[in-house]
Amino acid sequence: MDASDPKRVIADGYDRMGEDFSVWNAARPREGRRWFLGEVLARMPEGYSVLELGCGPGSDAAALSSGRPYVGVDLSPVQLAIARRRVPNATFVVGDLASIAFRPASFDAVVAFYLFNHVPSAEVAPAFEAASVWLRPGGRLFLGGLPTTADEDRVDEWLDVPMFFAGVQGEPYGRACGMRGSRSSSRTSDTRSRNPGA
């Protein structure tokens, strides 16, 4: 399978994995993810409205939605079905980052843990721009797990399914983060919205 239809590759792969993805994820070292989640939660007071992109099976939805209006978006209907069982009071939507629409200034925070590992290089800048539009003035964009492989976008075998992975050809993240005025560390980027009035 090639990378000509990455969204289909991603959705089919995670659909096929089903619960196995959660089992694999739970067995991985958790320190980095706990650190990132803690950093995010420390910056989101109760009542903040949160959009999580690439929420998968809702691994962090319970924490992110505690005391906050929450919407989780993912390409995989199977993973979202798992998320709904885990966090029944949250809102989950099947959607593609490149085409899903929310009203401008709808959220106080946009969060993505490992989503950008699966975002084609050509769609990185538009994704940042969309997130900026969805954020309220002064809102925050939290990114973790950005790809670091100096490679082209590609499809590899992963967890027994074909999976699309993004490379970093052309440094799409440096350009996109620079446009948004990011402050970043090696693990996270916390980018303030530049909507008018921020």
Secondary structure by P-SEA (a helix, b strand, c coil): cccccaaaaaaaaaaaacaaaaaaaaacccaaaaaaaaaaaaaccccbbbbbccccccccccccccccbbbbbbccaaaaaaaaaacccbbbbbccccccccccccccbbbbccccccccccaaaaaaaaaaaaccccbbbbbcccccccccccccccccbbbbbbccccaaaaaaaaaacccccccccccccccccc
